[in-house]
Amino acid sequence: MAEHIVRSFQEQLEALSTGIVQMGGLCEAQLANAIDAVVKRDLPRAEQTIASDVKIDALETEIEQQVIRLLAMRQPLALDLRETLAALKISNDLERIGDLAKNVAKRTLVIARDAPDHNLTQGLARMGRQALTQVKAVLDAYTRRDADAALAVWKHDDDIDELYNSLFRELLTYMMEDPRKIGPSTHLLFIAKNFERIGDHATNIAETVCYVVSGRRIGEERPKSDTTTSVAARDDKS
């Protein structure tokens, strides 16, 4: 009887992990579609991306319910408790990644008729691909329970920040040179910020994976290279 209970508990933990992997796969596809939509100004792809977000939301709700049942019925301890709570935290980060990808698609519908400068489009593509690389890498780290791989993702968060800083300055210059482009350029800025925030959520997941494996928090300060806030502050004073 006890063996049956233990096996059932392990199956529930494995179901949680499977749900996270499934949710992660949907988020990867959502983000890849959003990147293609904005770069190619592909309206059907953008609409498909927006519609697909409900699947990610539904999986988050399902995982949340599984976690609540596990905590109430099994009262897990130590590693099992970390695994259970990690599923809840990671599902929340994945849901936000899905929302941010959906927001990129929504803005694509708005700017589709205003063809942005080719260099700006390529800059967005680089940012989006870097964010997608981070998401894929951290989900692989979760699947393998590989703290070193998760830490590598965590340490590369500033790569996306640096791309964002560069694109931010390009867009400001673009808007100053041609005020007619302020509207569409503002949407591009929001899209870039969405990609930067996706990188932050990948970093959150990396921290959670490290905690699950080791039982300890990462003891270093999170690497951040977003200087746009200070740039905006200087611009306000000038």
Secondary structure, DSSP 4 states (H G I P E B T S, - for coil): -HHHHHHHHHHHHHHHHHHHHHHHHHHHHHHHHHHHHHHHT-HHHHHHHHHHHHHHHHHHHHHHHHHHHHHHHH---HHHHHHHHHHHHHHHHHHHHHHHHHHHHHHHHHHTTS---HHHHHHHHHHHHHHHHHHHHHHHHHHHT-HHHHHHHHHTHHHHHHHHHHHHHHHHHHHHH-GGGHHHHHHHHHHHHHHHHHHHHHHHHHHHHHHHHHSS---SPPP----HHHHHHHHHH-
